[in-house]
């Protein structure tokens, strides 16, 4: 399920697996991929915007790792996006507008 993938990514972020510029670029690629599968445009747009922001951060010179607070906020964002996607999936399954 799409929302599970976002939650797994949030879990990875919470344990700080993405703390160098190459890993941030990989994370941005994962967000772009998930955006292509998103069940609604709102989630897709936010994931793409976030991916672009991560790429900008990864390209900064000198590069700085995200702070623990930034990582927590990012993981919280992914959890919120997962919840939005889950509600959209339920509406679609019930025959409602996504």
C-alpha positions in Angstrom: 0.0 0.0 0.0 1.3 3.5 -0.9 0.8 4.9 2.6 2.8 2.1 4.1 5.8 3.0 1.8 5.6 6.6 3.1 5.5 5.4 6.7 8.5 3.1 6.1 10.4 6.0 4.7 9.4 8.1 7.7 10.8 5.4 10.0 14.0 5.4 8.0 14.3 9.1 8.4 13.6 8.9 12.2 16.6 6.6 12.6 18.7 9.0 10.6 19.8 6.9 7.6 19.9 9.9 5.3 22.8 12.0 6.8 25.0 12.7 3.9 24.5 14.5 0.6 24.4 11.3 -1.6 21.8 9.8 0.7 19.7 12.9 0.5 19.8 12.7 -3.3 18.7 9.1 -3.1 15.9 10.1 -0.7 14.8 12.8 -3.2 14.7 10.1 -5.9 12.6 7.9 -3.7 10.2 10.8 -3.1 9.9 11.5 -6.8 9.2 7.8 -7.4 6.5 7.8 -4.7 5.0 11.0 -6.1 4.5 9.1 -9.4 2.4 6.5 -7.6 0.5 8.9 -5.2 -3.2 8.4 -5.1 -4.0 12.1 -5.2 -2.4 15.2 -6.7 -2.0 16.9 -3.4 0.3 14.3 -2.0 2.2 14.0 -5.3 2.8 17.7 -5.5 4.0 17.9 -1.9 6.4 15.0 -2.4 7.8 16.5 -5.6 8.3 19.9 -3.8 10.0 18.1 -1.0 12.3 16.2 -3.3 13.3 19.4 -5.0 14.1 20.9 -1.6 16.2 17.9 -0.6 18.2 18.2 -3.8 18.8 21.9 -3.1 20.0 21.0 0.4 22.2 18.2 -0.9 23.9 20.5 -3.4 24.7 23.2 -0.8 28.4 24.0 -0.3 29.3 23.5 2.4 26.9 20.7 2.9 25.3 20.3 6.4 23.4 17.4 7.8 19.8 17.9 8.8 19.5 18.7 12.5 17.6 16.1 14.7 14.6 18.6 14.8 14.6 18.9 11.0 14.7 15.1 10.7 11.8 14.8 13.1 9.8 17.4 11.2 10.5 15.7 7.9 9.4 12.3 9.3 6.3 14.0 10.6 5.6 15.4 7.2 5.9 11.9 5.6 3.5 10.5 8.2 1.0 13.3 7.4 1.4 12.6 3.7 0.8 8.9 4.4 -2.4 9.7 6.2 -3.7 11.9 3.4 -2.8 9.2 0.9 -4.6 6.6 3.0 -7.8 8.7 3.2 -7.6 9.3 -0.6 -7.2 5.6 -1.2 -10.2 4.8 0.9 -12.4 7.4 -0.9 -11.3 5.9 -4.2 -12.1 2.4 -3.1 -15.5 3.5 -1.9 -16.2 5.1 -5.3 -15.8 8.8 -4.1 -13.8 11.6 -5.6 -10.0 11.4 -4.8 
